[in-house]
Amino acid sequence: AEQEVAERLQKVMARAGVASRRHCEALILAGRVTVNGQVVTKLGTKVVPGKDVIEVDGRPLGTPETKVYVMLNKPKGYVSTLYDPQGRPKVIDLLGDDVAQRVYPVGRLDFDTEGLLLLTNDGDLAHGLMHPSRMVKETYIVKVRGVPGPAKLRALQEGIELEDGPTAPAEVKMLDVRPPNSATLSVRIHEGRNRQVRRMFAALGHEVIHLRRTTLGPLKLGDLPVGEWRYLTDQEVADLYRAAGLRLGGRPRRAGRR
Ligand code: URA
């Protein structure tokens, strides 16, 4: 008889490039996954890859997918999660049907934050880039109400006490000052905590009026217009792999071109 090796559903989904294993578990719990036509919400469910038909939101899982890497200039007013209980617009919708693979965002930008968002189905890279031990540096352009003085800039550079602990030292540059109303700064951080930049400035008494991410590790947003996306170049993918401390090679992948 044929040897059948049953594996956990979320593991099979993650390997097929659906999302991280944890996110696959969330998809299962949300009732968005069927096995042989039946909705499955139990996390331990075993399936036989290549035999059981697994669908997510009605789309069948393929064989392990070609790896794709997309840079999006996220507009304000979009969530960077794949699913939003409030039904707000999703960044994934901006890719349209052009990206056949099921990609997901690496890290998050707030609903109101603009700028560089990386989307991929490469779980190894996503994991490597987001791992706290080697979280890559990100640059944000921040417009705030009021003008932070030298003592506040020093506080940002030394670390700010937030409710989840002090922030690591940030690199801060004043780019434009419009006293008394506003100032624009560049802030480089490498922690990626939830709403970190907004909370850092809130702790100093400055409301963030506009927030945009312009770099993620070696990636630069450049002149990609808001709401537009492009595939990464092979060189950019290689640079990201290096930044994440991973080796390229052996795996099917395609940086692709539009
Ligand atoms: N910091 C924030 O406050 N918001 C983001 O979206 C990203 C970083």
Boltz pocket constraint, residues with backbone or C-beta under 6 A from the ligand:
constraints:
  - pocket:
      binder: B
      contacts: [[A, 108], [A, 109], [A, 110], [A, 111], [A, 113], [A, 193], [A, 194], [A, 195], [A, 196], [A, 197], [A, 198], [A, 199], [A, 211]]
      max_distance: 6.0
